[in-house]
């Protein structure tokens, strides 16, 4: 079956030189998971000598109505490409589409900021477990022109649960002036080298986003890393200075930050979750940011770093942004709102609209999203979860969407507290291999083909709810439409654009596609 898929994709590629599709891209080397379920799909195997690419797409020669369709499916397609042309004013074929998509380029919405994931300790540990050549393939897969071209990296400030130990940069007790502040071995071995390699590979600028999980226990009301806990008020100044010290240390390594969040999931500690955490009430966090963090960052030369508030689940919207930005003097301190996807199933996407309507000059970005519970090789269910979330949130003013860990091991770690999860890439260090999950390809349908600076444009969808769409005008003035078919069966799609004409094509059941046309 897989050799047939490979042959069809290769034959299609050989026909596409005039359509702006790179002929040299390498196809997925598929492998099915050992434990097969109704949601099982191939994952793609990479090693030191071979790894598949994300095909480069450029403006084709000839007709201005040309299009390229990039496809990924539960049955095994991975960035498969096909090409064609809009039929202009020609008579419509005798086909009854299941869904009719109409594009309205005159209706414009938010600019896209980018897509990415986090440079956790677990990510760095797993990369370092691979041979050097396989490491290079891993980095290319995420950051090069032949990869997903991620443009945002979230950088934890010290440890998270996806570390092998809890730690901070201020481990000496009562060091209120932070005279002993120091980056950890993990920064020098895992995070900083990883970020440098990513920036060297990328043709697009990469934005760094900093987030803290927990200060040292001596700064907290209860001297623990986890559980219900707050920052002692006598250390509010010290904790703000901690941020400035962190940015200076990274600046000395040649790395500058685009943005920060004041606290990862500030309500986690209230729920006593078993991860590094610290709780904040919204009023206390606002007062700390406005009266301590902002002045210290300005004084130390880091006042240009954007502050993204909330960095928690959707149920905090729009109340937290309202309290943070309740007057003009505080509102100007914040660039946008960060959201995590974990409770989206319980809280309406309308909360994003409400937040945008209140603060239309402030962006909304999803700063963390992750499938729960272990690695789950080859899960199409998780790929579909990602696609549904990304399409739904982009259609409601979100400007970017971040995965959590870029790489985990076959258990879904390491994680010092056993909180194993999934990732876009699973690493088998002992075999010198890594496995690209279906979620990796879901991310690429957006990060690769909807670059920063793209603008969401209007669409209408006459068809079943199983077909989800979102459309953009890209910086090169082409149009990109992402389609998701959540149904088990093939569906016929019609796309109409008043500036180009119409096309019809079929898409497999359980599949995601990016259509690009000029």
RARA-V382660 format. One line per field, one symbol per residue. burial: # if it has 16 or more other ideal C-beta (glycine too) atoms within 10 Angstrom, else .. A space follows every 50 residues. Layout:
BEGIN
burial: ???
END
This chain:
BEGIN
burial: ....##..#...#..#..####..#.####..#.....#########... #####.#..#....##########.########.##..........#### ###.#...##.################.##...###########.##### #############..#####.......#..#.##.##..######.##.. ##...###############....#######...#############.## ....#.##############..#.######.#..##.###.###.##... .#..##########.###.##.###....#..##########.#...... ######..#..##########..########################### ##########.######.###########..################### ##.#.##.#.#.#..#########...##########...#.#####..# #####.##.#########
END
